[in-house]
C-alpha cells in the first residue's frame, strides 16, 4: 500500500510540475505571437512605403486606380526584413510545439494516475 501511495504522490508532483511549465510556456507563446504580429505590421508598412515611392500624380495607382495620391504611405524606419519575420514565425512554431509536448505529458500523467487507481 505504501508503494502505491508513493506512486500516486510522485504522479501528482510530476503533473503539478508539468502544469507550471505549461503555464510558463503558454505565456512565452503569447509573447512571441504578439512580437510576431507587431513585426508583421511594421514589415507591411515598410513594403507599402517602398511601393508608395513609385507613385506619380495623375498616374493610376496599380492597387486602387486612383490618379491622386494625397497621403502615400511613409517608409518605416524599422529594419524588419522578411528573414526576421520568418525567424520570429519559427520561434512561435517552436514554442507551440513545446506547449503541445507538455500537454501530451500531462495527458499521459493523467492516464498513469488513472491506471494506478
LORO-517992 format. One record per residue: residue in one letter; x, y, z of N, C-alpha, C in turn. Coordinates in nm, 4 decimals, padded with zeros to 6 digits. Last residue first. Example, Ala and Ser with C-alpha at 12.3 -4.5 7.8 and 13.67 -1.06 7.14 Angstrom:
# LORO-517992
REC  aa       n_x       n_y       n_z      ca_x      ca_y      ca_z       c_x       c_y       c_z
REC   s   01.2850  -00.2250   00.7080   01.3670  -00.1060   00.7140   01.2900   00.0030   00.7870
REC   a   01.3190  -00.5690   00.7800   01.2300  -00.4500   00.7800   01.3200  -00.3300   00.7800
//
This chain:
# LORO-517992
REC  aa       n_x       n_y       n_z      ca_x      ca_y      ca_z       c_x       c_y       c_z
REC   x  -00.4928   00.3881  -00.9978  -00.6057   00.3821  -00.9035  -00.6783   00.2568  -00.9230
REC   x  -00.3227   00.3722  -01.2066  -00.2703   00.3370  -01.0748  -00.3827   00.3208  -00.9734
REC   x  -00.4673   00.4689  -01.4196  -00.4334   00.3262  -01.4185  -00.3848   00.2803  -01.2814
REC   x  -00.4749   00.7370  -01.3540  -00.5991   00.6613  -01.3634  -00.5746   00.5116  -01.3587
REC   x  -00.2045   00.7971  -01.3749  -00.2699   00.8117  -01.2450  -00.4000   00.7323  -01.2428
REC   x  -00.1681   00.7564  -01.6446  -00.0946   00.6744  -01.5491  -00.1603   00.6779  -01.4121
REC   x  -00.3332   00.9618  -01.7450  -00.3623   00.8215  -01.7758  -00.2951   00.7290  -01.6745
REC   x  -00.2021   01.1875  -01.6495  -00.3398   01.1606  -01.6065  -00.3771   01.0141  -01.6312
REC   x   00.0362   01.1624  -01.7960   00.0402   01.1556  -01.6486  -00.0991   01.1248  -01.5917
REC   x  -00.0639   01.2055  -02.0492  -00.0051   01.0757  -02.0170   00.0014   01.0552  -01.8658
REC   x  -00.1367   01.4735  -02.0216  -00.2387   01.3730  -02.0523  -00.1887   01.2321  -02.0186
REC   x   00.1172   01.5836  -01.9798   00.0130   01.5975  -01.8773  -00.0952   01.4915  -01.8975
REC   x   00.2394   01.5248  -02.2223   00.2938   01.4675  -02.0988   00.1911   01.4745  -01.9860
REC   x   00.0852   01.6821  -02.3933   00.0854   01.5362  -02.4102   00.1366   01.4670  -02.2833
REC   x   00.1592   01.9340  -02.2976   00.0201   01.8901  -02.2859   00.0104   01.7376  -02.3002
REC   x   00.4253   01.9367  -02.3773   00.3931   01.9406  -02.2346   00.2504   01.8914  -02.2123
REC   x   00.3905   01.9381  -02.6559   00.4636   01.8294  -02.5902   00.4295   01.8222  -02.4416
REC   x   00.2595   02.1822  -02.6928   00.1899   02.0579  -02.7245   00.2577   01.9373  -02.6583
REC   x   00.4685   02.3554  -02.6223   00.3437   02.3562  -02.5468   00.2654   02.2266  -02.5695
REC   x   00.6466   02.3003  -02.8281   00.6859   02.2737  -02.6892   00.5616   02.2650  -02.6000
REC   x   00.5014   02.3988  -03.0411   00.5322   02.2557  -03.0352   00.5707   02.2156  -02.8925
REC   x   00.5032   02.6695  -02.9732   00.3747   02.5992  -02.9816   00.3953   02.4475  -02.9749
REC   x   00.7750   02.7238  -02.9945   00.7110   02.7351  -02.8637   00.5765   02.6622  -02.8625
REC   x   00.8049   02.6855  -03.2719   00.8814   02.6041  -03.1771   00.8168   02.6060  -03.0391
REC   x   00.6354   02.8856  -03.3754   00.6067   02.7437  -03.4022   00.6791   02.6535  -03.3015
REC   x   00.7726   03.1147  -03.2857   00.6341   03.0903  -03.2429   00.6019   02.9422  -03.2596
REC   x   01.0125   03.0884  -03.4263   01.0130   03.0881  -03.2795   00.8742   03.0544  -03.2252
REC   x   00.9170   03.1181  -03.6878   00.9771   02.9908  -03.6476   00.9814   02.9785  -03.4948
REC   x   00.8435   03.3831  -03.6813   00.7395   03.2823  -03.7043   00.7907   03.1449  -03.6616
REC   x   01.0972   03.4944  -03.6565   01.0015   03.5096  -03.5467   00.8882   03.4082  -03.5594
REC   x   01.2022   03.4282  -03.9052   01.2666   03.3780  -03.7835   01.1709   03.3854  -03.6652
REC   x   01.0341   03.5769  -04.0733   01.0322   03.4307  -04.0801   01.0953   03.3673  -03.9559
REC   x   01.1158   03.8337  -03.9996   00.9761   03.7943  -03.9809   00.9639   03.6416  -03.9815
REC   x   01.3790   03.8262  -04.0864   01.3499   03.8469  -03.9438   01.2072   03.8027  -03.9109
REC   x   01.3331   03.7940  -04.3633   01.4081   03.6929  -04.2884   01.3799   03.7038  -04.1378
REC   x   01.2076   04.0284  -04.4325   01.1323   03.9034  -04.4459   01.2015   03.7929  -04.3653
REC   x   01.2960   04.2772  -04.1867   01.3117   04.2090  -04.3147   01.2249   04.0838  -04.3154
REC   x   01.2768   04.5802  -04.0376   01.2154   04.4474  -04.0374   01.2271   04.3897  -04.1776
REC   x   01.3982   04.8226  -03.9310   01.4627   04.7353  -04.0284   01.4081   04.5936  -04.0260
REC   x   01.1958   05.1090  -03.9066   01.2330   04.9781  -03.8510   01.2901   04.8904  -03.9613
REC   x   01.0955   05.3182  -04.0481   01.2384   05.3209  -04.0184   01.2881   05.1883  -03.9609
REC   x   00.8720   05.2876  -04.3191   00.9013   05.2643  -04.1774   01.0527   05.2613  -04.1572
REC   x   00.7820   05.5274  -04.5516   00.8679   05.4116  -04.5254   00.8952   05.4044  -04.3755
REC   x   00.4372   05.6128  -04.5727   00.5755   05.6505  -04.5473   00.6565   05.5232  -04.5201
REC   x   00.1824   05.6157  -04.8216   00.2461   05.5539  -04.7043   00.3914   05.6002  -04.6948
REC   x   00.0328   05.9226  -04.9341   00.1017   05.7956  -04.9576   00.1683   05.7447  -04.8297
REC   x  -00.2076   06.1024  -04.9568  -00.1461   06.0545  -04.8322  -00.0736   05.9213  -04.8544
REC   x  -00.2921   06.1717  -05.2196  -00.2733   06.2764  -05.1186  -00.2009   06.2300  -04.9913
REC   x  -00.2775   06.0984  -05.5123  -00.2158   06.0265  -05.4007  -00.1857   06.1243  -05.2872
REC   x  -00.4856   06.0389  -05.7907  -00.4331   06.1339  -05.6906  -00.3880   06.0549  -05.5678
REC   x  -00.5906   05.8405  -05.9344  -00.4926   05.9252  -06.0026  -00.4279   06.0259  -05.9070
REC   x  -00.6499   05.5034  -05.8279  -00.6628   05.6473  -05.8075  -00.5527   05.7224  -05.8821
REC   x  -00.6176   05.2303  -05.8392  -00.6521   05.3010  -05.9617  -00.6644   05.4516  -05.9481
REC   x  -00.5294   05.0651  -05.6363  -00.6675   05.1162  -05.6291  -00.7113   05.1937  -05.7530
REC   x  -00.2830   04.9586  -05.7406  -00.3662   04.8856  -05.6454  -00.5102   04.9345  -05.6507
REC   x  -00.1503   05.1276  -05.9111  -00.1756   04.9910  -05.9575  -00.2637   04.9096  -05.8623
REC   x  -00.2793   05.4469  -05.9603  -00.2206   05.3570  -05.8612  -00.2498   05.2141  -05.9081
REC   x  -00.2317   05.6316  -06.2599  -00.3120   05.5442  -06.1742  -00.2277   05.4579  -06.0796
REC   x  -00.1072   05.9591  -06.2436  -00.0886   05.8246  -06.2985  -00.1597   05.7281  -06.2041
REC   x  -00.1331   06.1974  -06.1106  -00.2035   06.1842  -06.2381  -00.1732   06.0533  -06.3112
REC   x   00.1766   06.1515  -05.9448   00.0493   06.2228  -05.9542  -00.0023   06.2148  -06.0983
REC   x   00.3095   05.8315  -05.8917   00.3231   05.9613  -05.9589   00.1839   06.0219  -05.9701
REC   x   00.4749   05.5995  -05.6787   00.3513   05.6645  -05.7239   00.3811   05.8009  -05.7849
REC   x   00.7000   05.4952  -05.5659   00.6874   05.4844  -05.7110   00.5625   05.5536  -05.7657
REC   x   00.6701   05.5111  -05.2961   00.7735   05.5942  -05.3588   00.7602   05.5968  -05.5112
REC   x   00.4919   05.3116  -05.2292   00.4405   05.4481  -05.2456   00.5426   05.5409  -05.3094
REC   x   00.6583   05.0915  -05.1895   00.5701   05.0940  -05.3057   00.5242   05.2372  -05.3344
REC   x   00.7685   05.1645  -04.9464   00.8565   05.1454  -05.0628   00.7739   05.1539  -05.1912
REC   x   00.5362   05.1634  -04.7897   00.6146   05.2866  -04.8076   00.7064   05.2783  -04.9279
REC   x   00.4641   04.8954  -04.7988   00.3731   04.9964  -04.8555   00.4477   05.1273  -04.8815
REC   x   00.6812   04.7862  -04.6617   00.6577   04.7494  -04.8013   00.5670   04.8517  -04.8699
REC   x   00.6375   04.8994  -04.4092   00.7606   04.9305  -04.4823   00.7432   04.8998  -04.6299
REC   x   00.3985   04.7772  -04.3463   00.4032   04.9241  -04.3602   00.5271   04.9664  -04.4387
REC   x   00.4850   04.5138  -04.3300   00.3929   04.5518  -04.4361   00.3858   04.7036  -04.4545
REC   x   00.6567   04.5352  -04.1045   00.7068   04.4851  -04.2325   00.6159   04.5297  -04.3473
REC   x   00.4829   04.6162  -03.9030   00.5924   04.7037  -03.9449   00.6458   04.6631  -04.0818
REC   x   00.3199   04.3856  -03.8888   00.2623   04.5166  -03.9221   00.3693   04.6121  -03.9725
REC   x   00.5118   04.1957  -03.8128   00.4416   04.1812  -03.9400   00.3806   04.3141  -03.9836
REC   x   00.5841   04.2830  -03.5584   00.6839   04.2819  -03.6648   00.6174   04.2752  -03.8017
REC   x   00.3423   04.2391  -03.4241   00.3972   04.3742  -03.4342   00.4982   04.3840  -03.5481
REC   x   00.3220   03.9602  -03.4506   00.2178   04.0468  -03.5065   00.2672   04.1904  -03.5220
REC   x   00.5518   03.8769  -03.3074   00.5371   03.8476  -03.4497   00.4358   03.9417  -03.5138
REC   x   00.4867   03.9603  -03.0492   00.6027   04.0174  -03.1168   00.5926   03.9968  -03.2679
REC   x   00.2688   03.7938  -03.0040   00.2494   03.9383  -03.0020   00.3648   04.0073  -03.0749
REC   x   00.3982   03.5451  -03.0136   00.2939   03.5769  -03.1123   00.2714   03.7279  -03.1202
REC   x   00.5642   03.5666  -02.7884   00.6249   03.5502  -02.9212   00.5240   03.5837  -03.0318
REC   x   00.3658   03.5841  -02.5856   00.4622   03.6932  -02.6059   00.5224   03.6857  -02.7467
REC   x   00.2383   03.3360  -02.6103   00.1618   03.4603  -02.6270   00.2544   03.5781  -02.6573
REC   x   00.4567   03.1694  -02.5498   00.3913   03.1610  -02.6811   00.3144   03.2899  -02.7086
REC   x   00.5009   03.2411  -02.2839   00.6054   03.2658  -02.3838   00.5468   03.2628  -02.5242
REC   x   00.2663   03.1490  -02.1672   00.2944   03.2932  -02.1652   00.4012   03.3289  -02.2683
REC   x   00.3100   02.8761  -02.2096   00.1923   02.9403  -02.2695   00.2117   03.0919  -02.2741
REC   x   00.5293   02.8313  -02.0465   00.5465   02.8231  -02.1923   00.4296   02.8888  -02.2644
REC   x   00.4059   02.8612  -01.7940   00.5196   02.9448  -01.8328   00.5343   02.9477  -01.9849
REC   x   00.2096   02.6596  -01.8026   00.1705   02.7993  -01.7827   00.2814   02.8945  -01.8278
REC   x   00.3723   02.4315  -01.8281   00.2753   02.4647  -01.9320   00.2363   02.6124  -01.9231
REC   x   00.5022   02.4320  -01.5818   00.5800   02.4519  -01.7040   00.4882   02.4929  -01.8193
REC   x   00.2814   02.3748  -01.4199   00.3548   02.5011  -01.4023   00.4352   02.5334  -01.5280
REC   x   00.2186   02.1212  -01.5157   00.1197   02.2285  -01.5278   00.1859   02.3656  -01.5106
REC   x   00.4494   01.9798  -01.4446   00.4146   01.9959  -01.5858   00.3147   02.1093  -01.6064
REC   x   00.4262   01.9881  -01.1667   00.5422   02.0488  -01.2331   00.5129   02.0756  -01.3797
REC   x   00.1900   01.8398  -01.1387   00.1953   01.9781  -01.0925   00.3112   02.0527  -01.1585
REC   x   00.2729   01.5913  -01.2326   00.1661   01.6629  -01.3016   00.1674   01.8105  -01.2644
REC   x   00.4621   01.5267  -01.0369   00.5027   01.5398  -01.1760   00.3997   01.6199  -01.2552
REC   x   00.2922   01.5067  -00.8155   00.4006   01.6052  -00.8161   00.4465   01.6325  -00.9583
REC   x   00.1302   01.2921  -00.8908   00.0706   01.4239  -00.8642   00.1748   01.5343  -00.8699
REC   x   00.3245   01.0902  -00.9092   00.2472   01.1280  -01.0283   00.1841   01.2663  -01.0112
REC   x   00.4054   01.0788  -00.6394   00.5018   01.1149  -00.7438   00.4305   01.1593  -00.8709
REC   x   00.1671   00.9954  -00.5178   00.2284   01.1241  -00.4819   00.3247   01.1710  -00.5897
REC   x   00.1386   00.7426  -00.6388   00.0365   00.8457  -00.6603   00.0928   00.9836  -00.6283
REC   x   00.3661   00.6151  -00.5329   00.3496   00.6286  -00.6777   00.2484   00.7392  -00.7110
REC   x   00.3088   00.6160  -00.2625   00.4267   00.6889  -00.3119   00.4161   00.7143  -00.4617
REC   x   00.0860   00.4443  -00.2656   00.0707   00.5826  -00.2201   00.1867   00.6679  -00.2712
REC   x   00.2122   00.2075  -00.3483   00.1015   00.2637  -00.4260   00.0841   00.4120  -00.3927
REC   x   00.3842   00.1642  -00.1362   00.4381   00.1856  -00.2708   00.3341   00.2516  -00.3609
REC   x   00.1981   00.1196   00.0714   00.2884   00.2339   00.0785   00.3473   00.2664  -00.0590
REC   x   00.0819  -00.1193   00.0000   00.0000   00.0000   00.0000   00.0868   00.1264   00.0000
//
